[in-house]
Amino acid sequence: MVQSRANRNLLLVAFMWGTSYTFIKMAIAGHMPPSVINTLRGLISAVLVYIFFRKVVKTMTWKEFKIGAVCAVFNFVVVQLQSTGLEYTTPSNSSFITSIYVILLPFIAWLFFKRVPPLKIYLSIVLCIFGMVFLTGIISTGLQFHMGDFLTVLSAIFYALQMTYYGYATKNARPKILAFQLGFVQAICGVLYSFTIDYGKLPQIDWTVAIGPVIYLGVVATFAAQVIQVTSQKYTDTVTAGLVLMTESLFASIVSVIFHVEPLTQHLVIGGSLIIMATLTAQFDIRGVVTRYLVNRNMIRKP
C-alpha cells in the first residue's frame, strides 16, 4: 500500500468517527443509556473481529492479553465519558473538545517522561481556550457549569493517556488482538455498568429508534474504522496520520448539521475554527516550516 492510499483510508476513518457522534445522539434520543450503547457497540465489533481474524485471536499470548486489557479499560472510560457527555451537549462540541487531546499529549509526556512541552503548545492552549469559550456559549450566557462539555474534557484527558499507552501497546501486541480486546472488554464493562448504575433506565429504551444507530456504530464506526486504521497507519508517517484524523471534528459537525441534530451557528464556526487552529499549531513544526520555506528560499534568491 502506498502512502497516498493510506492517507485516503485514514480520511475515511476520520469520516466514520465523525459520523459516530450524531449516531450516538440518535441512539440516546431512543432513551438508550450510553452504557448500553457502548456494550452493544463493543460486542458487535468483538464478534466481527473474531469472525474475520479468529486465527490471530486464537493465538493471543498472556502478555498481549494484559496489554490489550489495559488499552480496553482506557477505551471504555473514554467512550463512556464521551457518550454520557453527549446526553448534555452537541455532537460538534463533543468532537471539537475531544480533539484537544492533541494539545494534552505533550503534557502527558512531560508528566511521565520528563519531556518539557515546546513553546508552541502554550499558544495552542490559548487558542483552545478561546475556542471553547465560543463553543460552550460562555461568551453569550456567562460562566455556567456545562456538564456535557466538562465530561467531554475529561474524556479528552483520558484519551491522551490512552494514546500515550498505545505507543507502548502497538509495539508489543498485534493490532487485531488489540482490536478484539477493545471490543470485548468494552462489552463486559458496559454490561456491568448497565446492570448497576443504569439499571433503572433499561425499561425506557425505545429499541425501534435506537437499534439502527447502534448497529451502525458497532459495524462501521468501531469495527470497520479500527481495522482500516490499524491496517493503513503503518504506511504513513505519524504527523500526517494525526493531521488527517483530526478532520474527524469537521465531519462530526457537518453530519450533525445535515441530520438537523444541531443548527449551524456563528459560535460553532468560530469556536471550531479556533480549536482546529490550536490542534494544527500543536502538530506542526512551525520553526521548521519557517526555516525551510522562508529562510532557505530567501538565501537561495541572494545573488
N, C-alpha and C positions, 0 to 999 in steps of 0.2 A: 504493500500500500504506500503510495506517495504522500508527501506532506499535504499537498493541496486537497487531496481527497479526505485525509484525516481531519483537516480543519473543517471541511464541509460537513463531515459526520458529527463533529463536535457542535457545529452550529445547529444541526438537527437535535442534538441532545439538549442544547440550551432552549430550543423551542419547546421540546417535550416538558422540560422542567418548568418553563414559563407558564404553560397551559395548566399545570397541576394546581396552581393557586386558585384559579377560577373553578376547577372541578372539585376541589376541596370545599370551597364556599358553596357550591351547588349541593354537595352531599350534606353539609351542615344545614342547608335550607330544608332538607328532608328529616331534620331532627336527629341525625346520626351523630353521636358523640365522636370527637376526634380520636379517642382511644379505639373505637370500633372501626373507624376508617383506617387507622394505622394497622390494626390487626388483620383486616381483610386484604389491605394493600400488601403487607408483608407476606401473608400466606400465599396469595396469588403469585407473587414474584418468586418465592422459595420453591413452590411446586413447579413453575415453569423452568427455573434454573435446573432443578433436579431432572426434569423430563429431557431437557436438551443436553445437559452436561453431567449426567449421572455417573459416567465413567470417571470423571475428575473428582466429583463429590465423594464417591466411594473410597477414594484413595487419600482422603483427608488425614493429615497427621495430627497428633496431640498438640504439637506446637502451633499448627495452623488453626486448630480449634480454639485455643486460648486467645490467639491474636484476633481471630475473627469475632470472638465473643466480646472482647473489649471494644472493637470497632462498632459492633452492633449495638452495644449499650449506649455508646456515644450517639449513634444514629437515632436510636429510639428517643432519647432525651431531646435531640434536635427536632425531629418531626413532631413529637408530642407538643413541645412548646410552640412550634411554628403553627401547627394546625389549631391548637387551642387559641392562640393569638388571633387567628383568622375568624374566630367567632365574634371578635370585637373590633376588627379593623378591616381594611380593604385589601384585595389582592395586590394592588400596586404598592401600598405602604409596606406590606409584608415582604414583597420581593426586593424592593429597594433597600429597606432596612437590613434584610438578611445579607445583602451584598457587601455590607460594611465589614464582613469577616476578612476581606482582603486587607483592610486597614489594620485589623486587630492582629493578624498573623505575625508581623514584626515584634509586637509587644509580647506575644506568647513565646517567641524565640528569645526575647530578652529575658523573660521570666525563667525559662528552663535552660537556655543555652548561653546566657550572658552576652548575647549579641545586641549591641546598642542600636536602636532603630535609627535609620537615616533621617536627616532634617526634613526631607520631603513628606514624611509621614505626619509631621505636625501640621503642615499645610493641608494635608488630606483630612485631618481631624477637623480643622476649622471649616473647610468646605462641607464636610459631612454634617457637622452640627447645624450649619445654616440650612442645608438640605432638609434635615429632619424637622427644623422649625417650620418650614413651609409644608412639608408632608403631613405633619401631625396637627396642623391648624392652630398652633400656639400663637402665630402672628396675628390671627383674627379673633380667636376666642379667649386668649390669655392662657396662662400657665395652668394646665389641668392634668390630672393623672389619667393617662390613656392606657388602660390595661392591655389591650391588644398590642400596641406598639412596644410597651415595656416587655411583654413576653417574647416578642419578636427580637428585641435587642438581646435578651438572654439566649435565645435560640442562636443568634449570630455568634455570641461568645463561645457557646458550646461547639458550634460548627468550626470555629477557628481552632479550638482544641482538638476536634476530630480530625481536621485536615493535617494538623501537626503530627498526630499519631499515625495517620495514613502514610506519611513519609517513611516511617519505620515498617508499617504493616505490609505495604506493597513490595518491599524488598525481601520479606521473609514469609510471605504466603501467596499462593496463586490467586489471581484476580477472581476466577469463577468460584473458588472456595469462599472468598470474602463476600461475593455477591449472594451466595446461598446463605451464609451466616447472617448477613444483614436482614434478609427477608425472614428467616426462620426465627431469630431472636426477637425481631420486631413483632412478629405474630404472638410469641409467647408472652412478652412483656405487655402487649396490648390486651391479651385475654385477662391477665392478672389485674390490669388497671380497669378494664371494662366491668369485671365482676366484683370489684371492690368499690372504688371511688365513683364510677359511673353507673353502678348497677341500677339505681333508681331511674335513670334516663332511658334504659333499654326498651321499655314498653312503648315509648313515644316515637320510635323510629318509623318513618314512612318509607318502607323498603322500595315501593314503586318509584319514588323520587330519587332515592339515594343510591340504589344498586348500580345504575348505569354509570354515573360518575366514578364510583368506587372501582368498578371493573376496568374503566379507562385508566385510573390511577395505578392499579396493580399491573396491568399488561403493558401500557405504554410508558407512563411517567416513572415507573420503577424498574420493571424487568428489562424492557427494550432499551431504555435510556442507560441503565447501568452496563448492560452488555456492550452496547455501541461505544460507550465511553472507555471502558477498560480495554477494548479491542483497538481503539483508534489513538488514544492519548500517547501511547509509546512511540508513535510515528511522527510526532510533532514536538516542538520544544515547550517547556513549561510556561514561559511568558505568553507565547501565542495562544496556548490552550486556555490560560487564565483569561485573556482578553476576549476570546471567542465565547467562553462560558458565561462571562459577565453580561452578555446580551440577554440572559435569562430574564432580568428585571424588565427590559424593554418589551419582550414578548409577553410577559405577565400583564403589563399594563394594557398593551394593545388588545389581547384576548379578552381581558376583563371589560374593557370599554365596548368591544364588539358584541359581547354577550349581555350588555346592559347591566352588568353587576355593579358598576360604578360609572359616574359621569367623567368626562374629560374636563378637568378644571385647570385654572391657571396655577394654582398651588401644586397640583400634581406635576405639571410640566416643569415648573421652576425647581421644585424640590427634587424631583427625579433627576433632572439635568445636573444639579449640584452634586448629588451623590455619585452619579456616573463620573463626573469630573474628579471627584475625590478618589474613587477607586482606580481611575486611569492614572492619576498622579502617583498613587501608591505602587502601581505596577510598572510604570515607565521609568527608565533610567534617563531622567531629564538632562543631567550633566553630560551623559554620553551622547544624547541626541544633539545637544548644542555643539559639542566638540566635533562630532562627525559631520554635521550638515552646515554649520555656520563658520566655525573657526577654521576647519580644514579647507573648506571651499574658498574662504577669503584668502588663505595662504596660497592656494593654487593660482588664484587670479592675479597675484602680485607679479609684476614684470621681473 
